[in-house]
Amino acid sequence: MDSMLKIGLGIALSFSLLANCKESAKNDMTFSEREFDFGSHAAGDTVSHVFKIKNNGQKILQIMAIESSCSCTVADWTRSGIPSGQEGRISIQMIVRDTGYVRSSVVVQVNRDSVFYPLFLVANKKRPGT
């Protein structure tokens, strides 16, 4: 029951942040994508994906922090500043734990504004024997 509450709170937080998320007025950064679907995997599988973030602005783009919606998701990212015109990487690993459809998120904070940028991960846990 405790894990269901955590999942529910994580989903609610993700949707809340998405609703408040606005694109930068200058469009000075872009993500390669905002959601990735891992497809079907067995329980306990660790899946990973790399999101790219491009600096379209004139100043160095710095990823300040990334927070995960659950303990099943871990992020690593380009720690040095991303120069103008260059790309940085956000590498996500997720352990498929729950049954059925799983949607997790990470929230990215950069040095440009006070907006948080959610990235979503989707997976489907296969039933044993399928």
N, C-alpha and C positions, 0 to 999 in steps of 0.2 A: 504494500500500500504506500509506503514511504517513497519508493522509486516512482510510482505512478504520479504522486504529488510533485516530485522533482521534475519529471518529464512535462507535466502540465504547466508548471511554472516556467520552465524553459521555453516551451512553445508560446506561452502568453507573452513572455519577455521578447521573444523574437518578433512576433507580430506587432507588438507595441513599438519596438524599435523600427520595424519596417514602415509602419504607418507614419512615424515621425521623421523618417529618413528623407532628406531632400538632396537633390543633386547639387553639386557645387555650382554657384552662379557662373564661374569661369570655366567649368568643365575641365579643370586642370589635372584630373586624374581619371583613369578608367580601369575597370576590372575586366579580365578576359571573359568572365561569366560570373553570375551571382548565385547559381545553384548547380550542383553536380549530382547525378544519379549513379550510384555504384551498381545498381541492379540487384540480383539475388545472390545471397551468400549464406553460408552455414553459420550458426551461432559460434562465437569465439573467433571468427575470422577478423583479421585486421586489414582494413582497406585504406588506401591513401590516394590523395589527389593534390595537384599543385594548381592554385589559382595564381594568375599573374596580375600585377597592378602596374600600370604605366603612368609615369609622371609626364603630363602634358603641359605643366606649368614651367615657369622660369626659375623658381627656387627649388632647392632640394626638398624632396618628399621624404618624410620620416614616418615609419609605422611606429607609433608610440606604445600601443598595447593591443593585444587580442585576447578576448575572453570567450570561453566556451560555455555552451548551455548545459553541458553535462560532463561527468568525469570520463565518459567513453570517448571523448573527442579531445585531441591534443594538437596544438598548432606550433609551428616554427616558422620564422619569417626572416626576410632580409633585414639584418640588424643595422647595417650601415645605411646612410642616407641614399636615396635613389636620385641620381642626377637628372636634370631636364632631358626629356626624350628617351630615357632608359626605363627598363622594367625591373621590378622587384618580384619576389616569389613569396607566396604564403602556402606552406606545405601543411596539409591536414591529414592526420591519421585518426580513424574511427574504428572502434571495436564493435562489431555487430553483436549485441547482447539480447535485445528484446525480440519478442516474436512478432511476426508480421511486418508491417510498414513502420519504418523508423525515420524520423526527420530530426536532424540535429542542426545546430547553427554555431557559428563563431561571429563575434562582433569586432570589427576592426576600427581602431581609432588612429587617426593620423594628425600631423602637426598643422594642418591647413585650416580647420574649423572645428566647431564643437559637435559636429554631426558624427554619429556612429554608423558604420556601414556593415549590415549583416550579410553573411555568406551562408548558404544552406547546403546541407548534405542529406541525401536520401538513400536508404537501403531497404531491402526486403529480406527478412530472415527466412531461409528455406526450412521447410519442415523436414525432420529426419526421414531419410529414404527417398527424397525427391531430388 
